[in-house]
Structure formats: C-alpha cells, structure tokens
C-alpha cells in the first residue's frame, strides 16, 4: 500500500469537485473501467503529492499540465515529483491540456497501449 499524507485529504476532495475542463474530458473517457477494465482514481494522494489520475493495477499516473507547468519553477517541481513517483515503480504520463482537447483519441490510444 502506498504511503500518503492524510493532511491532503480535504484538498484532494476539493480538487475532485473542481476539476479542470481537460480533467473532466479525460475522466469521462477513463472512468467506470472503460479502458480495458482498469480502474482509475482521480486526485489520488501519493506521498506528499496529489496526482490527477492513478491506476494502481497498471502502476501509471496521468498528469494533465496547464500553463503553470511550463515555467522554470513548474518544470523543476514536476521533475522532482516525477522522480519520487518513479522511485515507487509508477510510470508517469504527462499530457498538456491542449493535447487532451485537440488530440483526445491519441492520448487515449497512448494510454490504451500501456495497459
């Protein structure tokens, strides 16, 4: 079982209630075991991080990146986070919000091929 910071529970709930448009679109395609029967969770706490989507069976995380992820500070933070998650044996997929909107099928195909 993965360790998690219990102090992040309320914030995680708030994020689930207030998903971005890109998160909402992707969630509509991967929830309810639509992807080869794999269960995904949204806004899952892992360690001191809240990840956008997590599939424990496949050990993958999906992160959707808005503009703040493309700053120098954002890139450093994401790299540190990805290193930690990778050290747990979890593969992190990052897609921009734009990719989700403009190339939804390609994003889904990438994920499908990894399950």
ABEGO torsion letter per residue (X at the ends): XBBBBAAAAAAAAAAAABBBAAAAAAAAAABGGABGGBBBBBGBBBEABBBABBBAAAGBBBBBBBAAAABAAAAAAAAAAAAAAAAAGBBBBBBBAAAAAAAAAAAAAAAAAAX
